[in-house]
């Protein structure tokens, strides 16, 4: 069977669906190919089910707070099997919603594995498809080759499929996937330890945020085993045995289950990229330019498969920017320079813009901070704290970065990301009237910098 389209999208995740629908709205004849479930990583095995598990875990802390407010919640227990059933029903509902969005947009959904043949031809089973333009949006998957035995560990997909809370789990990795599942499982009553190579979790985030976050995890009883590399993971020997992680310094870590959260790789195997002349990086990610063009004429790529910024909203924005340029002549490009991110842990954290460490390498910087116990927690006798930071240009006074650790951090930073996108200055923050009593008001009440950096040293002519 031969079919022809204006656009053929490979991968029905967030980026692919967004691109397909936008292209169809411009009048293009579009088909999207998917070999798994519609919705991709975010909807089926990532953001959505993970946050649903986070919500379930958060009730443990809420029950503790409730006691401080006079509530008596006795005998509460978590039934993970019941949660898993509810989660499965919700994912089925969301997948149906995504399928409906494609149908309503006039996009043809084709099931099967796509293989690029070159010259605009894609094979899906016994079907031969041809398209003027091809978009690869196949996402990523957990990487399992960091060291021997790692492939025997669970992935985040497996954790989301659990029907019972394990007694103990060792999380290998220090990125956002690692800390999110560590936090979630600790809240559900599991004994959690983390092993990672860096000195602190969440490399890439502001150092003050990282340090305070590590202290918060430690206060929750999560064992942080950082600063040491890993060499081998052994499976349990006999019934009731534990997994054993061998570390580079000769130390051993044991747990009932092990979660591999060492990173993800692009889903590019078996796509026939070589046939089509599409180049990939050493890690297998598709190489693209600022317009998401690959090295092959007529082929573009967006989302995690390009390993630029692996976030769902970024994939959606990249997909829509491609479709607008390819089918509506838009010159608007996706801007990767100012993207907010959040980590859904207890406590949560979020950032947008430059970290203090990045900013001081550019020029003079003023740092504003607030560190306090939020009213809700303080009243209930809960020792959690909130930390906020503004990174401000020491010359223009433009706000370069916003960072927060504490309750509602993702919601607050999302709103402030608009201000940074508009080029807000510190004086814009200062003249904004606070909403009281809120935690967010602290961002507009910081009057004096806690420290000032002169910027890079200037060396004059000799």
C-alpha positions in Angstrom: 0.0 0.0 0.0 1.4 3.4 -1.0 0.2 6.6 0.5 1.4 10.2 0.1 1.3 13.0 2.6 2.6 16.6 3.0 4.0 15.7 6.4 4.7 12.4 8.1 5.5 12.5 11.8 7.2 9.6 13.4 6.3 9.4 17.1 2.9 10.3 18.7 4.3 11.9 21.9 3.9 15.5 23.0 6.1 17.0 20.3 4.9 14.9 17.5 1.2 15.4 18.2 1.7 19.1 18.6 3.5 19.4 15.3 1.0 17.2 13.5 -2.0 19.1 14.7 -0.5 22.5 14.0 0.6 21.4 10.4 -2.9 20.1 9.8 -4.4 23.4 10.9 -2.4 25.1 8.2 -4.0 22.8 5.6 -1.4 20.1 5.3 -2.2 16.4 4.8 -0.6 14.8 7.8 -0.1 11.3 9.1 1.5 10.3 12.4 3.1 6.9 13.0 3.3 5.3 16.5 4.5 1.8 17.5 3.4 2.2 21.1 0.7 4.1 23.0 -0.4 7.6 21.9 0.8 10.3 24.3 4.4 9.3 24.5 6.7 9.5 27.6 5.0 12.4 29.2 1.4 11.1 29.2 2.0 7.3 29.5 5.2 6.8 31.5 6.5 10.1 32.6 5.2 13.5 33.8 1.6 12.6 34.3 1.8 9.2 36.1 4.8 10.5 38.1 2.9 13.5 39.3 -0.1 11.4 40.2 2.3 9.2 42.3 3.7 12.4 43.8 0.2 13.5 44.8 -0.3 10.2 46.5 3.0 10.4 48.3 2.3 14.0 49.5 -0.6 12.9 51.6 1.8 11.4 54.2 3.1 14.9 54.9 -0.3 16.5 54.8 -1.6 14.0 57.5 1.3 15.1 59.7 0.5 18.8 59.2 -3.2 18.1 59.8 -2.5 17.0 63.3 -1.0 20.5 64.0 -4.2 22.0 62.9 -6.5 19.9 65.1 -7.4 17.1 62.7 -7.1 13.5 63.8 -6.4 11.2 61.0 -6.0 7.7 62.6 -5.2 4.5 60.8 -4.5 6.0 57.3 -2.6 3.7 55.0 -1.6 3.7 51.4 -3.0 1.0 49.0 -0.6 1.1 46.0 -2.6 -1.5 44.1 -5.7 0.6 44.3 -3.7 3.7 43.2 -2.3 1.7 40.3 -5.8 0.8 39.1 -6.9 4.4 39.2 -3.7 5.5 37.4 -4.3 3.0 34.6 -7.8 4.2 34.1 -6.6 7.8 33.9 -3.9 7.1 31.4 -6.4 5.2 29.2 -8.6 8.3 29.4 -5.8 10.6 28.4 -4.7 8.4 25.6 -8.2 8.5 24.2 -8.2 12.3 24.5 -5.0 12.5 22.5 -6.3 10.1 19.8 -9.5 12.3 19.6 -7.4 15.4 19.2 -5.6 13.9 16.3 -8.8 12.7 14.7 -10.5 16.1 15.2 -7.5 17.8 13.6 -7.7 15.6 10.5 -4.5 13.8 11.2 -4.2 10.1 10.2 -3.0 7.8 13.0 -1.0 4.9 11.6 0.1 2.0 13.9 3.5 0.4 13.5 7.3 0.9 13.5 8.5 3.4 11.0 11.8 2.9 9.1 13.3 5.7 6.9 14.1 4.5 3.4 15.5 7.8 2.0 14.1 10.2 -0.7 11.0 10.9 1.5 10.0 7.3 1.8 9.0 5.6 5.1 8.1 2.0 5.5 5.6 1.0 8.2 5.1 -2.8 8.1 4.0 -3.6 4.5 3.0 0.0 3.8 5.1 2.3 1.8 4.6 6.0 2.7 5.9 9.1 1.0 6.0 12.6 2.3 7.4 16.0 1.3 8.5 16.5 4.8 9.3 14.0 7.6 9.5 14.9 11.3 11.2 12.5 13.8 9.8 12.8 17.3 10.5 9.4 18.8 11.6 10.7 22.3 14.0 8.9 24.6 14.3 5.9 26.9 16.3 5.0 30.1 20.0 4.4 29.4 21.4 1.1 30.8 25.0 1.1 29.8 26.8 3.2 32.5 28.4 0.2 34.2 28.1 -3.6 34.4 24.8 -5.0 35.7 22.9 -1.7 35.4 20.5 -3.2 32.9 19.1 -5.5 35.6 17.9 -2.5 37.6 14.3 -1.1 37.4 13.6 1.9 35.2 11.2 4.7 36.0 8.7 2.8 33.8 8.9 -0.1 36.2 8.5 2.0 39.3 5.3 3.5 37.9 4.0 0.0 37.4 4.6 -1.1 41.0 1.6 -2.6 42.8 3.2 -2.6 46.3 5.7 -0.3 48.1 9.1 -2.0 48.5 10.8 -2.0 51.9 13.9 -0.4 50.5 15.2 1.0 47.2 18.5 2.3 46.0 18.2 5.0 43.4 21.3 5.3 41.2 21.6 8.8 39.8 21.3 12.4 41.0 19.2 14.0 38.3 15.6 15.1 38.5 14.1 11.7 37.7 16.3 10.2 40.5 15.3 12.7 43.2 11.7 12.8 42.2 11.2 9.0 42.6 13.4 9.0 45.8 11.2 11.7 47.3 8.0 10.0 46.2 8.9 6.5 47.5 10.2 7.9 50.8 6.8 9.6 51.3 5.1 6.3 50.7 7.1 4.7 53.5 10.0 3.1 51.6 13.6 3.3 53.0 15.4 5.2 50.2 19.1 5.6 49.5 20.7 7.4 46.6 24.1 6.9 44.9 25.5 9.5 42.5 28.9 10.7 41.3 28.6 14.4 41.9 29.0 16.0 45.3 25.3 17.1 45.3 22.2 16.0 43.5 20.6 18.0 40.6 23.7 19.1 38.7 23.0 22.2 36.6 20.7 23.8 39.2 21.9 26.7 41.4 24.4 25.6 44.0 22.5 27.1 46.9 19.3 25.3 45.8 21.2 22.0 45.5 22.8 22.3 48.9 19.6 23.2 50.7 17.7 20.5 48.7 20.2 17.9 49.8 19.8 18.9 53.4 16.0 18.6 53.0 16.3 15.1 51.6 18.6 14.1 54.4 16.1 15.5 57.0 13.5 13.2 55.5 15.7 10.2 56.1 16.9 9.7 52.5 20.5 8.4 52.6 22.6 10.4 50.2 25.7 8.5 49.0 27.3 11.0 46.7 30.8 11.9 45.4 31.7 8.3 44.3 31.5 6.5 41.0 29.9 3.1 40.5 31.5 0.0 39.0 29.1 -2.9 39.2 25.5 -3.9 40.2 24.9 -7.5 41.4 21.5 -9.1 41.4 20.2 -10.8 44.6 21.5 -14.3 45.4 18.7 -16.5 46.6 15.3 -15.7 48.0 15.1 -12.5 50.1 18.5 -11.4 48.9 19.4 -7.8 48.2 20.9 -6.0 45.1 24.5 -5.0 45.8 26.0 -1.9 44.2 29.8 -1.8 44.1 31.3 1.7 44.2 34.6 2.9 43.0 36.0 3.4 46.5 35.3 -0.2 47.4 32.1 0.5 49.4 28.9 -1.5 48.9 25.3 -0.4 49.0 22.4 -2.8 49.3 18.6 -2.6 48.8 15.6 -4.8 47.9 15.1 -3.0 44.6 17.3 -0.7 42.5 16.1 2.1 40.3 18.4 3.1 37.4 18.0 6.9 36.9 21.4 7.5 35.4 20.1 9.2 32.3 18.2 8.7 29.1 19.1 8.1 25.5 17.5 9.1 22.3 15.2 6.5 20.6 17.0 6.4 17.3 17.8 2.6 16.9 16.1 0.8 14.0 14.8 4.1 12.4 17.0 3.7 9.3 18.7 7.1 9.9 21.8 6.0 8.0 19.7 5.2 4.9 18.2 8.7 5.0 21.5 10.5 5.6 20.6 11.7 9.1 23.6 12.2 11.4 23.5 11.5 15.1 25.8 12.5 18.0 28.1 10.1 19.9 25.1 9.5 22.3 22.8 8.7 19.4 20.8 11.9 19.5 19.7 13.4 16.1 21.8 16.5 15.2 19.7 19.5 14.2 20.1 23.2 13.6 18.2 26.1 15.2 15.2 25.3 12.9 15.2 21.6 13.9 16.5 20.6 10.5 18.6 17.4 10.4 21.5 16.8 8.0 19.1 15.2 5.5 17.0 17.3 3.2 13.3 17.1 4.0 13.8 15.6 7.5 13.4 17.5 10.8 13.5 16.3 14.4 12.1 17.7 17.7 11.9 16.8 21.4 14.0 14.4 23.4 15.3 12.6 20.4 17.5 15.7 19.7 18.7 15.9 23.3 18.6 19.6 23.5 16.3 20.5 26.4 14.4 17.3 27.3 11.2 18.8 28.7 7.6 18.3 27.4 6.8 22.0 26.8 10.0 22.4 24.9 9.2 19.5 22.6 5.7 21.0 22.0 7.1 24.4 21.3 9.7 23.0 18.9 7.0 21.0 17.1 4.8 24.0 16.6 7.6 26.2 15.5 8.6 23.6 12.9 5.0 23.3 11.6 4.5 27.1 11.5 7.7 27.6 9.5 7.2 24.7 7.2 3.5 25.2 6.4 2.7 28.8 7.2 6.0 30.6 6.4 6.6 31.8 9.9 10.0 33.1 10.8 9.5 32.7 14.5 12.0 30.3 16.0 11.9 28.3 19.3 14.0 30.2 21.9 15.9 27.7 24.1 17.7 30.4 26.1 15.0 31.0 28.8 13.2 27.8 29.8 11.8 27.3 33.3 12.1 23.9 34.9 10.7 22.3 38.1 11.5 19.3 40.2 8.4 17.7 41.8 9.8 16.6 45.1 9.1 17.2 48.8 10.1 20.0 49.0 9.7 21.0 45.3 12.1 23.4 43.6 12.0 25.4 40.4 14.3 27.7 38.4 14.3 30.0 35.4 17.2 31.9 34.0 20.8 32.0 35.0 22.2 30.4 38.2 24.5 32.5 40.4 27.5 30.5 39.1 26.6 31.2 35.5 25.9 34.9 36.0 29.2 35.7 37.7 31.1 34.5 34.7 29.4 37.1 32.6 29.6 40.3 34.6 28.7 42.1 37.9 25.9 40.4 39.8 23.8 41.2 42.8 22.2 38.4 44.7 19.0 38.7 46.7 17.8 36.0 49.0 15.0 35.0 51.4 15.2 32.0 53.8 12.3 31.3 56.1 9.8 28.8 57.6 6.5 29.1 55.8 3.6 30.0 58.0 1.6 26.8 57.3 4.5 24.5 58.3 5.6 26.6 61.2 2.2 26.6 62.8 2.0 22.8 62.5 5.5 22.3 64.0 6.9 21.0 60.7 10.6 22.0 60.3 10.5 22.6 56.5 11.9 25.8 55.1 11.5 27.9 51.9 14.4 29.5 50.1 14.2 32.1 47.3 16.9 33.8 45.2 17.0 36.5 42.6 20.1 36.8 40.4 20.3 40.4 39.2 22.6 42.1 36.7 24.8 44.5 38.7 24.8 47.1 35.9 21.4 47.1 34.2 19.5 45.6 37.2 17.7 43.2 35.0 16.6 40.1 36.7 18.6 37.2 35.2 17.5 34.3 37.3 14.8 33.2 39.8 15.2 30.2 42.0 13.0 28.7 44.7 12.9 25.7 47.0 9.8 25.2 49.0 6.0 24.8 48.9 4.4 25.9 45.5 7.8 26.6 44.0 6.8 25.3 40.5 3.6 27.4 40.4 5.4 30.6 41.6 8.4 30.3 39.3 6.1 29.6 36.3 4.4 33.0 36.9 7.7 34.8 37.4 9.1 33.2 34.1 6.7 35.6 32.3 8.4 38.6 34.0 11.9 37.3 32.9 10.7 36.8 29.4 9.5 40.4 29.4 12.9 41.6 30.6 11.8 42.7 34.1 14.2 44.7 36.2 14.7 44.6 40.0 12.8 47.9 40.2 9.8 46.2 38.5 9.8 43.6 41.2 10.2 46.4 43.9 7.2 48.4 42.8 4.9 45.4 42.6 2.6 45.4 45.6 2.7 42.2 47.5 -0.2 39.8 48.1 -0.2 39.1 51.8 0.1 36.6 53.4 1.8 34.5 50.7 5.2 33.0 50.2 5.4 34.5 46.7 5.3 38.0 48.2 8.9 37.5 49.4 10.1 37.8 45.7 8.8 41.5 45.7 10.0 42.3 49.2 13.8 41.7 48.8 15.2 45.2 49.2 19.0 44.8 49.9 21.4 42.3 48.2 22.9 39.7 50.4 26.1 39.8 48.4 27.6 41.3 45.3 30.0 39.8 42.7 32.2 42.2 40.7 32.2 39.8 37.8 35.2 38.3 35.9 38.5 39.9 36.7 39.7 42.4 34.1 43.3 42.1 33.1 44.6 45.3 31.3 47.3 45.6 28.7 50.8 44.8 29.9 
